[in-house]
Amino acid sequence: MAEHAHIEVIKDPALTTNNHNYSSQICQCLNRYEKCRLFDTALALHGSTTKSIPVPPVGQDADGNDSDTYDGDECRNVLDDIWTPKQKVTNFFDVATWLLAALPGSVPRPPCTFIAGSTTIHLNYDPSLKHIPIDTVMEQFSLPDLRGALGDYLNHEGNIAQNFHTFGGQRRSPPDVHLLFKELDVWYKVRLQQKTYHNSSEITPTFTVHAHLPDCSLKYGRYDAAIMNIDNRWQWPSSGLQGHTIVQVHLIMCPTALRGSNGINHFSSHFLMYAQRFDIVPQGNSSVERTTGLHVLKRATHTSGSKLGEIFLLDQLRSYAHIIPRFGRKADNHLTSDNCIHSSQSFFLNRYFDKDFFYATS
């Protein structure tokens, strides 16, 4: 009985206190002190860039007549060393402007770096897959309606295909519709760069939108979400989500010229993408969920239950978007880090992953 009393009265209560694991507690405390010290140093340096800091020379006290000062440039150098990325950010806006001004025939068409609205879009010069038959792409990317979607797009846009496209209703073209091209060049990723929300003279680091087919390392592939413009009267990021929609990019492509056509093909002058739409679910009287402050998304579907996907110009992309599976009250225990995006039907649009994205969607 005495032993049980000792456990209940002394031993168990002691385990619930922080009177143990001293080493880890000391490390956490020192780590916090270090972070606070660095934060105070950064604030002091930031405040000192507008004026010189008098510093007494070594061996003389602060009341001496001689003094020295730190130049503001020296303080700025310290700040740059702390805050500036170690790897220089490529300015794709400059690259796109140079390509646009290049002499006809001196650069490939369509250019792999171009400006669309307030965003620069950059693709690798060489596609990930070259001259792949459309039927093979349909099988590898699990897009059984790709040929019909291409037929709908071309019937809607015409040979030049320069207009903004929006999501339509039911598929109009049959699954075996005849197309004027038979092969596609495919890219696994596209990079997007924007200007900062509050200063249009500053560029942001690039974000990469992946559209990678399943393989040994990616069982379900990797298909990232993005913000896409569907009404050119509204401009990202100033308009926020007005005139835009959230999509999941499943294929980045460019139709290839028919063999023997000497490269003359109106369709091969534009990069295209196959994207599936997310709908924003209203939350009562608000557009965002009250607890998280995030938009709730669900996959858009046809009346048949199949996912709603269409072909769009790659020019309509505006920003990378980060989505999080919304589990509800009870999470499906079959979901893993590999299949949660693939298998989930409801998501949060995470506005907190980037400050400029937060400002744009607030």
N, C-alpha and C positions, 0 to 999 in steps of 0.2 A: 504493500500500500504506500509506504514511504517513497518507493522508487517511482510509482505512478504519479504521486503528488509532485515529486521533483520535476518530472517531465512536463506535467500540465501547468505547474505554477511558475517554473523557472526556465526550463529548456525551450519549450515551444514559444513562449513570449519573446525570448532572447533571439530566436531565429527570425522573428518578424521585424526586428529593428535593423539598423545599419551598423550595428556593433560587431561587424565581421567583414571579411573580404577587404581588408584595409588597403592592400596594394592597388586594387582597381579603383577604389574611391580616391586615393591620393592622385592617381594618374588622371582621373576625370577632373579633379579640382585644379591640378596644374594646367591641364589642357584648356580649361575655361579661363584661367588667369592669363594664359598666353594669347588666347583669342581676344580677350578684352584689351590686353596691352597693344596688340597689333591694330585693333580697331581704333583705339585712342591715337596711336601713331599716325594712322592713315588720315584721321580727321584733322590732326594737327598739321600734317603736310598739305592737305587739301586747303586748309584755311590760310596757309602761309604762301600760297602761290601768287597772291595779289600784293604781297609786300615782303620786304626783306626781313630776315630774322637776325637780330643782334645776338652774337654768340661770344662770350668772353674767351680770350685766348687761354691756352693751357698755362697754368702757373700764376694766373692773375685773377683776382676776385671780381665779382660782378660790379663792384663800385669803382674799378680802375678807370683811368682816363682813356686807355687804348681799347679799342674794340674791333671786332671783325664782323663781317656780315656774310650770310649765305645768299648767293644769287638765287632769284626765282627760278632760273633755268635749272639749277642744280636740284631744287625741290621737285620740279616737274619731271626731271629725269628719274628721280626716285619713285614718283607716282607712276610713271610709265612702266618702270620695271615691275611694279606691284600689279598694276591693273591691265596692262597691254597684253594681248595674246602673244605667246612666244612665236607662233607661226603667223606670218603675214596673211591677211585675208585678201584673196583675189577679188579685184573689183570687176565683176562680170558686166557691169553697166558700161565701163570703158571698152571692154572687149566687144560688146554688142554694137556700140557706136562705131568702133573702128571697122567692124565687118560690114555694117550698113553702108559706110562710105567707101568701101573697097570697090575697085573697078570691076565691072561685070566680067565674069569668067576667071577672076583671080582667086575667088574663094568658092567653096562648094555651095550649092543650093539644094535644099533650103539651108541657111546657116544654122549651125548647131548651138549658137548662142544668140539670143534675140530678146528684145524687150517687149513685154506684153502688159500694158497698163503701168502699174507701179512696180512690177516684178520683172526681174531678168531670169530667163529660163535657159539652162545650160545642159546639153547632152554631150556625151563622149562622141568624138569624131567617128569612131568605129562602133557599129551596133554590136550588141551581145550575140545576136543570132542574125545571120545574113541569108537572104533569099530562102525563107522558110515557107513552104506551101501553106495556104490558109487552113486547110483541113488539119495539118500537123499542129499548127498553132492552137486551133480549137481543142484538139485532144490534149496537148501538153499543158495548157492553161485552164483546162476544164471550162471552156466557154462554148457550149453547144449552139448558142444563138449568135455567134460572132458574125458568120456570113450574112445572116438576116439583118443584123444591126448595121453592117457595112452597107448593105443594099438600101436600108431605110435612110441612112445618112446621105448617101450619094443621090438618092432620088429627091431628098429634101433640099440639099445644098447645090446640086448641079456639079458640072465638071470643075469649076474653079474652087468651090468649097471655101469661101472666105467669110461666110456669115456666122454669127454666134448661133449655137444650137442649144436647144433646151430638151428636157425629158419629154418624150411624147407618150402616147397611150399604148395600145396594143401593137405588136409587131405587124407591119404591113407586108414586108417582103417574106417570101417563103424561105425555109432553111437552106434550100439548094439554089437560091437565086444566082443568076449568072452575073459575074463581075468583070469589069474591063481589065483587071489585073489578077494574077494568080498567086503572087508571093508577097511576103512582108519582110521588112527589116525590123528587128525587135530590140529594144533597149530594156535593161533590167532596172534602171534608175534614172531619175532626172533631178537636177539640183536647182533650187529656187533661192534667189537673193532679193532682198527688199531694202528700202531705206528705213531708217529708224522712224518711229511714229511721230516724235516731236521735233525731229531735225532731218529734213529731207536731203541735207548735204552729207549725212553720215550713212554708211552702208552697214548692214548687219552681216554676221556670218551666214553661210549658206546652210539651208536645210535640204536633206535628201529625201525624196519620195521614191520608195522602192515598189517595183511590180515584178517580183521574182517568182518564177514558177517553182513548184515543189521539186525537191531533190533529196539526196541522202541526208543533208544537214537541216533542211527545212521541209518537214513532212507535208505541211499544208501551204508551203510557199510563204512569201511575205508581201502583203499588199497594204500599203500605207494609205491613210486618209489625207484629204487635202480640201482646201477651200477653192471652189470653182465659180467663176463669174457666169451668170446666165442672163444678165441684162446689162448691156454696156452703158446704160444711163447712170449706173451706180459704180463708183470707183472704190476699190479696196486700197487702203484700210479705212479711209475716212467715212465710208458708208456703213462700216461694220458688216453684218451678215445680210443687210438689205440688198437685194439683187444678186445674192450669192447662195450657194448651196454646199452642203458637205457631201463629199463623195469618197468612195474607196476605189483607188486606181488599180485596175487589174491587168492592163496591157498598155505599153507605150510602143508605138509602131509608126512605120512609114511605108506605104505601098511602093513596091519596086516596079520600075519600068519593064514592060514586056521585052523579052529577049528578041533582039533584032529591030527594036524600035528606035535605036540611037539615043535612048534616054529621054525621048520626047513623051512625057506623060504628065498630064495636069495633076493627077492624083499624087504623084511622088514629090510634089513641091510643098507639101505640108506634113507636119508631124501630127499624128492622131493619137487618141487614147480611148480605151474602153473603160468606162467608169460606172459603178453602181451607186445609187443614191441612198442617202440617209434622210429620213424625215425628222424634223424637230417636233417633239411631243409637247404640247402646251401643258403647263403645270398650274391648273386653276386659272387665276387671274394674272399669272406671271409666265414669262417665257423660260424661266430657269427654275430648277429644283431648289426649294427654300433652304434646305440644310446645307447643301454644298455650294449653292450659287452657280451651278453648271447647267448647261442645256442638256436635256435628255434626248437621245437619238434612238431611232429604231430603223431597221432595214426596210426600205420601200420595196414592195412586191407588186406583181401583176395580180389580177383577179384569180389567176390559176395557181398562185402561190409561189411562182418562180421570182427570183430577184430581178428588180428593175434595173437594167443596164442599157447604156446607149454609147454611141461613138461621138466624140467631141474633138475639136481642135485642141492641141496641147496648149495653144495660146490662151485658153480660157482658165488655166491654172493660175492661182494667185498666191497661195500660201500652203505650207505644210500644216496639218492639223493632227493633234494627238488625241486619240480616243481611248477610253478606259471601259472595260466591260462593266455593266451594271448588274450586280448579282441579285438585288432585291433582298427580301427577308431571309432567304435561304439560298446558298450557293449550290450549284450543281457540282457534285463531287467527281464528276467525270471531266471537268474542265482542268486543264493544265496550262502552264505558261506557253506551250507550243500551240494549243488549239483554242485558247479562250477567245481570240479575235475571230477565228474561223467559225466557231460554233455558237457564239453568243448572238442574240437578236437585239439586245438593248445595250446602249452605251452612254457614257458621259462624254461630252466634248470638253476636254481639259484645257481651260483657258489660262492655267497657272504655270504652264511649262515654259513660257517665254513672256517677258514683260511687254514687248510690242504687240504680241498676239492678245495679251490681256487687255491692253488699251483699246485695240481694234474691236473686240467683242464685248466690251463693257457698255 
